[in-house]
Amino acid sequence: MNRLSQVRIVLVGTTHPGNIGATARAMKNMGLRDLALVSPKVFPSGEATARASGADDVLAGARVCRDLQEAIGDCALVVGASARLRTISWPQLDPRECAQQLCAKKAKTAILFGREHSGLTNEELERCHFLLHIPCDPTFSSLNVAAAVQIVAYELFLAAREQTPADTTGPALATADEMESFYGHLERTLYDLRFLHERKTGPSVMRRLRRIFNRSVLEKKEIHLLRGILTAVQLRIRTQT
């Protein structure tokens, strides 16, 4: 299996269509083809096509998505790129570590790149298993989104060339859609148990629980087990009320 075929580049809220075209060019140079665009300001665009410089097939195949969930729903690993290190405790990787991790797993992967001026929101990063940070000179840390994609794509290209068949074995991981369904089930159960009893506290608790489970990178079988437990708890609650 070509590991690069399992990697999706996701641009979130891109303002400048030229960055979309330059991203397509960077991707094609490094053997990546799967591009998703979440609520781009302008697309399609002649400027995007011009900046793609021949990567028209990548642009033509790009999916425009209404929201982030649509872009990552079938992916089992989600990585969020951030220009700054966050105080929230996500596992953090540099581009080389990220490429090595992703190429060692048998899972469809999405790598998220945020808005030109503000990046990804904390809510969007909560959907990620890892935070990807590209170290830069601290006196001038202003990396263009397409340049960031080029750096990450290059490291993926190198890591994929060194991949062996044994590197891609292992159990199937839960997809983002399955994880979202689990989180909804978990939240409903916690309200049924009255562990969550005020709407103002629920979101902060669920945010922490997301980090715990995302760090674990759950398998499909593990999700089925956890949801079976939640269903049993809900049935017990109903018989006691």
Secondary structure, DSSP 8 states (H G I E B T S, - for coil): --GGGGEEEEEES---HHHHHHHHHHHHHTT--EEEEES-SS-S-HHHHHHHTT-HHHHHT-EEESSHHHHHTT-SEEEEEESS--SS---EE-HHHHHHHHHTS-S-EEEEE-BTTTB--HHHHTT-SEEEE----TT-----HHHHHHHHHHHHHHHHHT--GGGG-S--B--HHHHHHHHHHHHHHHHHTTSS--TTTHHHHHHHHHHHHHHH--BHHHHHHHHHHHHHHHHHHHHT-
